[in-house]
Amino acid sequence: MQSQNPLIADFVKLANSAAGTLAGMTREARDAARERAKGTFGGMDFVSREEFDAVKAMASKAREEAEDLKARVAALEAKLK
């Protein structure tokens, strides 16, 4: 059952307008914060996940090769003694 009271109708319109304005302000604040974060972090030298994983794999391979070379040197030193 709807009320025919113009005061209540005006209050409902005001509440709807306030809710829309608040939603718009929230969107604008979120977008502004996102742009500020992009500006702040954009100048830093972060690496992508793919680059990190590639360097991690290269380091792992280098460690394995270093261990192999240590074993070969130890074997050669043992032959010389």
Backbone as a printed PyTorch tensor [residue, N CA C, xyz], in Angstrom:
tensor([[[  0.8310,  -1.1670,   0.0000],
         [  0.0000,   0.0000,   0.0000],
         [  0.8840,   1.2410,   0.0000]],

        [[  0.7600,   2.0900,  -1.0240],
         [  1.5740,   3.2700,  -1.1300],
         [  0.9580,   4.4170,  -0.3570]],

        [[  1.8620,   5.2340,   0.1720],
         [  1.3970,   6.4050,   0.9010],
         [  1.1980,   7.5580,  -0.0710]],

        [[  0.1730,   8.3540,   0.1430],
         [ -0.1000,   9.5140,  -0.6950],
         [  0.4730,  10.7880,  -0.0740]],

        [[  1.1960,  10.6350,   1.0140],
         [  1.7710,  11.7780,   1.7070],
         [  2.9410,  12.3280,   0.9050]],

        [[  2.8820,  13.5950,   0.4440],
         [  3.9780,  14.1480,  -0.3540],
         [  5.2700,  14.2840,   0.4380]],

        [[  5.1830,  14.4450,   1.7350],
         [  6.3790,  14.5540,   2.5640],
         [  7.1680,  13.2450,   2.5360]],

        [[  6.4840,  12.1200,   2.6240],
         [  7.1430,  10.8150,   2.5730],
         [  7.7090,  10.5700,   1.1800]],

        [[  6.9790,  10.9440,   0.1440],
         [  7.4590,  10.7690,  -1.2310],
         [  8.7250,  11.5890,  -1.4600]],

        [[  8.7480,  12.8180,  -0.9370],
         [  9.9400,  13.6560,  -1.0710],
         [ 11.1150,  13.0550,  -0.3080]],

        [[ 10.8340,  12.5110,   0.8690],
         [ 11.8950,  11.8840,   1.6580],
         [ 12.4760,  10.6720,   0.9320]],

        [[ 11.6270,   9.8730,   0.2960],
         [ 12.0790,   8.6990,  -0.4550],
         [ 12.9400,   9.1370,  -1.6360]],

        [[ 12.5110,  10.1870,  -2.3420],
         [ 13.3110,  10.7020,  -3.4610],
         [ 14.6680,  11.1840,  -2.9760]],

        [[ 14.6690,  11.8860,  -1.8400],
         [ 15.9190,  12.3790,  -1.2730],
         [ 16.8430,  11.2200,  -0.8980]],

        [[ 16.2860,  10.1750,  -0.2910],
         [ 17.0850,   9.0110,   0.1020],
         [ 17.6560,   8.3150,  -1.1310]],

        [[ 16.8650,   8.1740,  -2.1870],
         [ 17.3560,   7.5480,  -3.4160],
         [ 18.4660,   8.3750,  -4.0480]],

        [[ 18.3000,   9.6690,  -4.0520],
         [ 19.3360,  10.5470,  -4.6120],
         [ 20.6180,  10.4640,  -3.7950]],

        [[ 20.4810,  10.4390,  -2.4780],
         [ 21.6520,  10.3430,  -1.6070],
         [ 22.3830,   9.0210,  -1.8230]],

        [[ 21.6400,   7.9470,  -1.9900],
         [ 22.2590,   6.6390,  -2.2210],
         [ 23.0150,   6.6300,  -3.5460]],

        [[ 22.4310,   7.2220,  -4.5850],
         [ 23.1080,   7.2980,  -5.8760],
         [ 24.3560,   8.1430,  -5.8080]],

        [[ 24.2740,   9.2600,  -5.0980],
         [ 25.4390,  10.1280,  -4.9370],
         [ 26.5390,   9.4170,  -4.1590]],

        [[ 26.1720,   8.7330,  -3.1170],
         [ 27.1580,   7.9940,  -2.3170],
         [ 27.8290,   6.9080,  -3.1510]],

        [[ 27.0650,   6.2110,  -3.9630],
         [ 27.6440,   5.1680,  -4.8140],
         [ 28.6150,   5.7850,  -5.8180]],

        [[ 28.2590,   6.9310,  -6.3820],
         [ 29.1420,   7.6100,  -7.3210],
         [ 30.4190,   8.0840,  -6.6530]],

        [[ 30.2950,   8.6200,  -5.4410],
         [ 31.4790,   9.0740,  -4.7050],
         [ 32.3940,   7.8970,  -4.3800]],

        [[ 31.8030,   6.7610,  -4.0340],
         [ 32.5890,   5.5650,  -3.7300],
         [ 33.3680,   5.1170,  -4.9530]],

        [[ 32.7100,   5.1100,  -6.1130],
         [ 33.3880,   4.7320,  -7.3590],
         [ 34.5360,   5.6790,  -7.6700]],

        [[ 34.2850,   6.9740,  -7.5300],
         [ 35.3130,   7.9590,  -7.8280],
         [ 36.4940,   7.8310,  -6.8680]],

        [[ 36.2290,   7.5990,  -5.5900],
         [ 37.3010,   7.4420,  -4.6110],
         [ 38.1230,   6.1930,  -4.9170]],

        [[ 37.4510,   5.1100,  -5.2820],
         [ 38.1630,   3.8720,  -5.6090],
         [ 39.0410,   4.0690,  -6.8410]],

        [[ 38.4960,   4.7210,  -7.8670],
         [ 39.2700,   4.9600,  -9.0850],
         [ 40.4510,   5.8850,  -8.8240]],

        [[ 40.2470,   6.9100,  -8.0020],
         [ 41.3350,   7.8290,  -7.6720],
         [ 42.4310,   7.1080,  -6.8920]],

        [[ 42.0460,   6.2540,  -5.9570],
         [ 43.0340,   5.4970,  -5.1820],
         [ 43.8090,   4.5440,  -6.0830]],

        [[ 43.1210,   3.9170,  -7.0380],
         [ 43.7790,   3.0080,  -7.9690],
         [ 44.8040,   3.7630,  -8.8290]],

        [[ 44.4320,   4.9360,  -9.3130],
         [ 45.3490,   5.7420, -10.1250],
         [ 46.5470,   6.2150,  -9.2980]],

        [[ 46.3010,   6.5900,  -8.0500],
         [ 47.3920,   7.0170,  -7.1720],
         [ 48.3500,   5.8590,  -6.9150]],

        [[ 47.8100,   4.6700,  -6.7080],
         [ 48.6600,   3.4920,  -6.4810],
         [ 49.4600,   3.1660,  -7.7340]],

        [[ 48.8370,   3.2720,  -8.9150],
         [ 49.5720,   3.0290, -10.1580],
         [ 50.7150,   4.0090, -10.3000]],

        [[ 50.4650,   5.2690,  -9.9640],
         [ 51.5090,   6.2830, -10.0500],
         [ 52.6350,   6.0240,  -9.0640]],

        [[ 52.2790,   5.6060,  -7.8730],
         [ 53.2880,   5.3510,  -6.8450],
         [ 54.1300,   4.1250,  -7.1930]],

        [[ 53.4730,   3.0400,  -7.5500],
         [ 54.1840,   1.7990,  -7.8150],
         [ 54.7180,   1.7090,  -9.2370]],

        [[ 54.2290,   2.5680, -10.1180],
         [ 54.6610,   2.5290, -11.5140],
         [ 56.1310,   2.8490, -11.6900]],

        [[ 56.6790,   3.7020, -10.8330],
         [ 58.0810,   4.0700, -10.9420],
         [ 59.0240,   3.0470, -10.3460]],

        [[ 58.5020,   2.1060,  -9.6210],
         [ 59.3530,   1.0810,  -9.0030],
         [ 59.6240,  -0.0280, -10.0050]],

        [[ 60.7360,  -0.6870,  -9.8290],
         [ 61.1340,  -1.7390, -10.7480],
         [ 60.6870,  -3.1020, -10.2290]],

        [[ 59.4390,  -3.4120, -10.4180],
         [ 58.9180,  -4.7270, -10.0570],
         [ 59.0610,  -5.6550, -11.2550]],

        [[ 59.2240,  -6.9320, -10.9930],
         [ 59.3160,  -7.9050, -12.0800],
         [ 58.0210,  -8.6920, -12.1640]],

        [[ 57.7800,  -9.2200, -13.3320],
         [ 56.5800, -10.0330, -13.5020],
         [ 56.8330, -11.4200, -12.9230]],

        [[ 55.7870, -12.1650, -12.7330],
         [ 55.8990, -13.5220, -12.1940],
         [ 56.6950, -14.4060, -13.1450]],

        [[ 56.4820, -14.2200, -14.4560],
         [ 57.1920, -15.0300, -15.4500],
         [ 58.6960, -14.7580, -15.3830]],

        [[ 59.0770, -13.4780, -15.2490],
         [ 60.5020, -13.1460, -15.1500],
         [ 61.1030, -13.7380, -13.8860]],

        [[ 60.3760, -13.6540, -12.7710],
         [ 60.8610, -14.2000, -11.5210],
         [ 61.0750, -15.7070, -11.6260]],

        [[ 60.1010, -16.3970, -12.1980],
         [ 60.2120, -17.8520, -12.3410],
         [ 61.3690, -18.2310, -13.2630]],

        [[ 61.5960, -17.4520, -14.3230],
         [ 62.6930, -17.7430, -15.2430],
         [ 64.0410, -17.5920, -14.5390]],

        [[ 64.2070, -16.5240, -13.7730],
         [ 65.4740, -16.3140, -13.0590],
         [ 65.6530, -17.3650, -11.9700]],

        [[ 64.5700, -17.7560, -11.3340],
         [ 64.6420, -18.8010, -10.3010],
         [ 65.1140, -20.1220, -10.9110]],

        [[ 64.5950, -20.4470, -12.0980],
         [ 65.0120, -21.6790, -12.7720],
         [ 66.4780, -21.5960, -13.1820]],

        [[ 66.9110, -20.4330, -13.6650],
         [ 68.3190, -20.2710, -14.0500],
         [ 69.2320, -20.4200, -12.8360]],

        [[ 68.8360, -19.8510, -11.7060],
         [ 69.6500, -19.9570, -10.4880],
         [ 69.7230, -21.4070, -10.0190]],

        [[ 68.6260, -22.1140, -10.0940],
         [ 68.6100, -23.5170,  -9.6900],
         [ 69.5500, -24.3350, -10.5740]],

        [[ 69.4980, -24.0950, -11.8770],
         [ 70.3720, -24.8080, -12.8030],
         [ 71.8390, -24.4690, -12.5280]],

        [[ 72.1260, -23.2030, -12.2400],
         [ 73.5000, -22.7870, -11.9480],
         [ 74.0120, -23.4650, -10.6790]],

        [[ 73.1390, -23.5900,  -9.6580],
         [ 73.5540, -24.2830,  -8.4290],
         [ 73.8770, -25.7450,  -8.7010]],

        [[ 73.0480, -26.3950,  -9.5090],
         [ 73.3020, -27.8060,  -9.8480],
         [ 74.6280, -27.9500, -10.5960]],

        [[ 74.8790, -27.0510, -11.5530],
         [ 76.1320, -27.1080, -12.3020],
         [ 77.3250, -26.8560, -11.3890]],

        [[ 77.1870, -25.9380, -10.4290],
         [ 78.2740, -25.6530,  -9.4870],
         [ 78.5670, -26.8840,  -8.6340]],

        [[ 77.5300, -27.5810,  -8.2010],
         [ 77.7360, -28.8000,  -7.4080],
         [ 78.4440, -29.8740,  -8.2420]],

        [[ 78.0330, -30.0230,  -9.5040],
         [ 78.6920, -30.9850, -10.3900],
         [ 80.1640, -30.6380, -10.5700]],

        [[ 80.4490, -29.3540, -10.7670],
         [ 81.8430, -28.9240, -10.9470],
         [ 82.6600, -29.1380,  -9.6790]],

        [[ 82.0670, -28.9160,  -8.5240],
         [ 82.7640, -29.1850,  -7.2610],
         [ 83.1420, -30.6590,  -7.1750]],

        [[ 82.2130, -31.5220,  -7.5380],
         [ 82.4810, -32.9610,  -7.4720],
         [ 83.5890, -33.3360,  -8.4540]],

        [[ 83.5860, -32.7680,  -9.6450],
         [ 84.6300, -33.0750, -10.6360],
         [ 85.9910, -32.5820, -10.1620]],

        [[ 86.0350, -31.3780,  -9.5770],
         [ 87.3000, -30.8490,  -9.0580],
         [ 87.7980, -31.7220,  -7.9360]],

        [[ 86.9200, -32.1410,  -7.0550],
         [ 87.3310, -33.0030,  -5.9380],
         [ 87.8670, -34.3290,  -6.4660]],

        [[ 87.2380, -34.8610,  -7.5120],
         [ 87.7180, -36.1230,  -8.0920],
         [ 89.0820, -35.9210,  -8.7240]],

        [[ 89.2890, -34.8470,  -9.4280],
         [ 90.5990, -34.5780, -10.0450],
         [ 91.6750, -34.3490,  -9.0080]],

        [[ 91.3450, -33.6410,  -7.9490],
         [ 92.3190, -33.4310,  -6.8600],
         [ 92.6870, -34.7590,  -6.1950]],

        [[ 91.7230, -35.6450,  -6.0520],
         [ 91.9800, -36.9360,  -5.4480],
         [ 92.9210, -37.7470,  -6.3350]],

        [[ 92.7930, -37.6430,  -7.6650],
         [ 93.6800, -38.3710,  -8.5750],
         [ 95.0970, -37.8440,  -8.4840]],

        [[ 95.2420, -36.5360,  -8.2820],
         [ 96.5810, -35.9340,  -8.2170],
         [ 97.3130, -36.2940,  -6.9460]],

        [[ 96.6290, -36.5980,  -5.9060],
         [ 97.2710, -36.8980,  -4.6180],
         [ 97.6700, -38.3140,  -4.4920]]])
